[in-house]
Amino acid sequence: MNALIVGKGAIGSFLGDRLVENGWQVSFLTSSESAYFHKRVRGADVVFVAISTRDDGSAARAYIEGAREHNIPVVTCEKGSLANHFDALKPHLSQIGFTATVGGGSKILSLVTGINERTTRLLGILNGTLNFLFWKVGNKHDPHEVFEEAQKKGLCEPGNHSLAEAVHGELNDVKAKAAILFNVAGLSAEPLRPTDFSYSIPSAWEIARLLDRAGNIRFVVEIFRDTSSNHRFDFEVFQAKREGWLIRGNFVRIDTSNDDVLRGMAYLTREEKNTLIVEDSSGNLEARTGVGAGLEPTTSVMIEDAYRLLGLQKHC
């Protein structure tokens, strides 16, 4: 199998090594070579888009649409394209592997394929890095040491210089993931974009205050019908409405919440794990949890997506 990997950063390089180990022929396309994409893509069986979101996802969208012009399936971990251009990419979804965009290796996105008219709520911890930071500090570890550990594990963006910077960056990441989750679930005819959210950025002081009470505080994304949730939260970061659904992201102390489902999440959300719970009108719950962040979980699920799109069995 021949793979063209767009991007040669940490994820792209690690992905390339994994593919070579599994017998693939791999070539790379860097941002400075983007003009040669249509020439380089010929002969590829799969295009992997492994770039960071530096714009609104337009660059990744161009690569995805370019690959589809050549009838080549695409696997991506980049979030901006699906978060901001879902309507344009929707016709190609069956040939796009996007499991890594939300929850990475935890594969929580697969849970929303069973959503129907009886679904009343989705509760998710969509960012493994935020979960790791708050879980670790809540277990009495020094915040600065926790930040350094997260960097070593590859959980933070390379440009982050402090824990507060990391939190701000990951909150923007969660907005994009919330939009993708909502759109993939098919809850509205009109796509939701990150720019549709009202957004309250916590200051460094407010982040420090939340960390002082980290305990079981988690950043939770909740998608629910307007009247189906009334629990209290510690700090609301973003909110949007679509066709009777409210989508919001909050810092919540889940172990003492008046919401039974949220309290149950306290046992599922350790380290860099992601969790998604889907609830229906009868109170039935379906949950998925797993490690999502990091090079290994992200690239593993991207390779699985590639084998699935090619109709091949993965032997590794």
C-alpha positions in Angstrom: 0.0 0.0 0.0 1.2 3.5 -0.8 0.5 6.4 1.5 0.9 10.1 1.0 1.2 11.9 4.4 0.5 15.6 4.4 2.5 17.1 7.2 5.8 15.9 8.8 5.4 17.1 12.3 5.2 14.8 15.4 2.0 13.0 14.3 3.0 12.7 10.6 6.5 11.4 11.4 5.2 8.9 14.0 2.5 7.8 11.6 5.0 7.3 8.8 7.2 5.1 11.0 4.2 3.0 12.0 3.1 2.5 8.4 6.6 1.5 7.2 6.7 -1.1 10.0 3.5 -2.5 8.5 4.9 -2.8 5.0 3.6 0.5 3.5 5.4 2.7 1.0 5.3 6.2 2.5 6.0 9.7 1.1 5.5 13.0 2.7 4.2 16.4 1.5 5.2 19.4 3.6 3.4 22.8 3.6 6.1 24.3 1.4 5.3 21.7 -1.3 1.5 22.1 -1.3 1.5 23.3 -4.9 2.7 19.9 -6.0 -0.1 18.0 -4.2 -2.0 17.0 -7.3 1.1 15.6 -8.9 2.3 13.8 -5.7 -1.1 12.3 -4.9 -1.1 10.1 -8.0 -0.4 6.5 -7.1 -1.3 6.9 -3.5 -3.8 4.4 -2.1 -4.6 6.7 0.9 -3.9 10.3 1.8 -3.3 11.0 5.5 -3.8 14.7 6.6 -1.6 15.1 9.6 -1.3 18.9 9.9 -2.2 21.2 12.8 -5.0 23.6 12.3 -3.3 27.0 11.6 -6.3 28.5 9.8 -10.0 27.7 9.8 -9.3 24.3 8.3 -9.3 25.6 4.7 -5.8 24.1 4.0 -6.9 20.7 5.2 -10.2 20.9 3.3 -8.2 21.6 0.1 -6.1 18.5 0.6 -9.2 16.4 1.4 -11.2 17.6 -1.6 -8.1 17.3 -3.8 -7.7 13.7 -2.9 -11.3 13.0 -3.5 -11.0 14.5 -7.0 -8.6 11.6 -7.7 -11.1 9.2 -6.0 -8.5 8.5 -3.2 -9.8 8.0 0.4 -8.5 10.3 3.1 -7.7 9.9 6.8 -7.4 13.0 8.9 -6.7 14.0 12.5 -7.0 17.8 11.6 -10.2 19.3 13.2 -10.7 22.6 11.5 -11.8 21.3 8.2 -14.7 19.2 9.6 -15.5 21.8 12.3 -15.7 24.8 9.9 -16.5 23.2 6.5 -18.7 20.2 7.4 -21.4 21.1 4.9 -18.8 21.1 2.0 -17.2 17.8 3.2 -20.4 16.0 4.1 -20.8 14.4 0.6 -17.4 12.8 1.0 -17.8 11.5 4.6 -18.0 7.8 3.6 -14.5 8.1 2.1 -13.0 10.2 5.0 -11.6 8.5 8.1 -12.1 11.1 10.8 -12.2 9.0 14.0 -9.0 10.7 15.2 -10.6 14.2 15.2 -12.6 13.7 18.3 -11.4 11.4 21.1 -8.6 9.8 19.0 -7.9 6.3 20.2 -11.0 6.1 22.4 -13.1 6.0 19.2 -16.0 7.8 20.9 -17.2 9.2 17.6 -18.5 5.8 16.6 -21.0 6.0 19.5 -23.0 8.8 17.8 -23.9 6.6 14.8 -26.7 5.1 16.9 -28.3 8.4 17.8 -32.0 8.7 17.0 -35.1 10.7 17.9 -35.2 9.3 21.4 -31.7 10.7 22.3 -32.0 13.5 24.8 -28.4 14.1 25.9 -24.8 13.6 25.1 -22.1 14.1 27.8 -18.5 14.1 26.8 -15.0 14.6 28.0 -13.6 15.3 24.6 -10.1 16.6 25.5 -7.7 14.1 27.0 -5.0 16.7 27.7 -7.4 18.8 29.9 -8.5 15.7 31.6 -4.9 14.7 32.3 -4.0 18.1 33.7 -7.0 18.4 36.1 -6.9 14.7 37.1 -3.1 14.9 37.9 -3.3 18.2 39.8 -6.4 17.0 41.6 -4.3 14.1 42.9 -1.9 16.5 44.7 0.8 16.8 42.0 2.5 20.2 41.5 0.9 22.0 38.5 4.2 23.0 36.9 5.5 19.4 37.1 2.1 18.2 35.7 2.5 20.6 32.7 6.1 19.3 32.1 4.9 15.7 32.2 2.1 16.5 29.7 4.7 18.0 27.4 6.9 14.9 27.6 3.9 12.7 26.8 3.2 14.8 23.7 -0.2 16.0 25.1 0.4 19.7 24.8 1.1 21.8 21.7 4.8 22.5 21.3 4.3 26.3 21.5 2.8 26.2 25.0 5.0 27.7 27.6 2.8 27.5 30.7 -0.1 25.4 32.0 -2.5 28.4 31.5 -1.4 28.6 27.8 -2.0 24.9 27.5 -5.5 25.1 28.9 -6.4 28.0 26.6 -5.2 26.1 23.6 -7.1 22.9 24.6 -10.3 24.9 25.2 -10.2 26.1 21.6 -9.6 22.5 20.6 -12.7 21.4 22.5 -14.9 23.9 20.7 -13.9 22.4 17.4 -14.5 18.8 18.7 -17.9 19.8 20.0 -18.9 21.1 16.6 -17.7 18.0 14.9 -19.5 15.7 17.4 -22.8 17.7 17.0 -22.6 17.6 13.2 -21.6 13.9 12.9 -24.5 13.1 15.2 -26.9 14.7 12.6 -28.8 16.6 15.2 -29.4 19.7 13.0 -29.8 20.4 9.3 -27.6 23.5 9.8 -24.0 22.7 10.6 -22.5 24.0 13.8 -19.2 25.9 13.6 -16.8 26.9 16.4 -17.5 30.6 15.6 -21.2 30.0 16.5 -20.3 29.6 20.2 -20.4 32.4 22.7 -17.0 32.1 24.4 -15.8 33.2 27.8 -12.0 32.7 28.1 -10.9 32.0 31.6 -8.1 34.2 32.9 -4.8 32.7 34.3 -6.2 33.6 37.7 -9.4 31.7 37.1 -7.6 28.7 35.8 -5.4 28.7 38.9 -8.5 28.9 41.0 -10.1 25.9 39.2 -6.8 24.0 39.6 -6.8 24.8 43.4 -10.1 22.9 43.6 -9.2 20.4 40.9 -10.2 17.3 42.8 -12.8 15.9 40.4 -13.3 19.0 38.3 -13.4 18.1 34.6 -14.2 20.0 31.4 -17.4 18.5 30.2 -19.2 19.1 26.9 -23.0 18.6 27.1 -25.4 18.5 24.2 -29.0 18.3 25.3 -32.5 19.4 24.6 -33.0 22.7 26.2 -35.1 21.4 29.2 -33.3 18.2 30.0 -30.4 19.4 32.2 -30.2 21.6 35.2 -27.0 20.7 37.0 -24.7 23.4 38.3 -21.2 24.1 36.9 -18.1 25.9 38.1 -17.3 27.9 35.0 -19.1 28.0 31.6 -16.7 28.5 28.7 -18.8 28.2 25.6 -22.4 27.8 24.6 -24.5 27.6 21.4 -28.1 26.7 20.3 -29.3 24.7 17.3 -32.9 23.6 16.5 -33.9 23.0 20.2 -30.5 21.7 21.2 -28.1 23.4 23.7 -24.4 22.8 23.3 -22.2 24.0 26.1 -18.7 23.4 27.6 -18.2 23.8 31.3 -15.8 23.1 34.1 -17.8 20.9 36.4 -17.1 19.2 39.7 -18.5 15.9 38.7 -18.1 14.0 41.9 -20.5 16.2 43.8 -22.9 17.1 41.0 -26.6 16.8 41.5 -26.6 14.9 38.2 -26.3 11.1 38.6 -24.8 10.6 35.2 -22.1 13.2 35.8 -21.2 11.7 39.1 -20.8 8.3 37.4 -18.3 9.9 35.0 -15.9 10.4 38.0 -15.1 6.7 37.7 -14.5 6.8 34.0 -12.3 9.9 33.6 -8.7 9.2 34.8 -5.5 10.4 33.2 -5.8 11.3 29.5 -9.0 9.4 28.9 -11.9 10.6 26.8 -15.5 9.6 27.6 -18.8 9.9 25.8 -22.2 9.0 27.3 -25.4 9.0 25.2 -28.7 9.1 27.1 -32.2 8.6 25.8 -35.7 9.6 27.0 -36.1 6.4 29.1 -32.9 7.1 31.0 -31.0 4.4 29.1 -27.2 5.1 28.8 -24.6 4.0 26.4 -21.0 4.9 27.2 -17.5 4.6 25.6 -14.2 5.6 27.2 -10.6 5.2 26.4 -7.2 6.9 26.0 -7.4 9.4 23.1 -4.6 11.8 23.3 -1.0 11.1 22.4 1.0 9.9 19.3 0.3 6.2 19.8 -3.5 6.3 20.2 -4.0 8.9 17.5 -1.9 7.2 14.8 -3.3 3.8 15.7 -6.8 4.8 15.0 -5.8 6.7 11.8 -4.2 3.4 10.5 -7.4 1.5 11.4 -9.4 4.0 9.5 -7.2 3.6 6.5 -7.6 -0.2 6.5 -11.3 0.1 6.9 -11.6 2.5 3.9 -9.5 0.2 1.8 -11.6 -2.8 2.8 -8.5 -4.6 4.2 -7.9 -6.5 7.4 -5.3 -4.9 9.6 -2.6 -7.4 10.5 -0.6 -5.7 13.2 
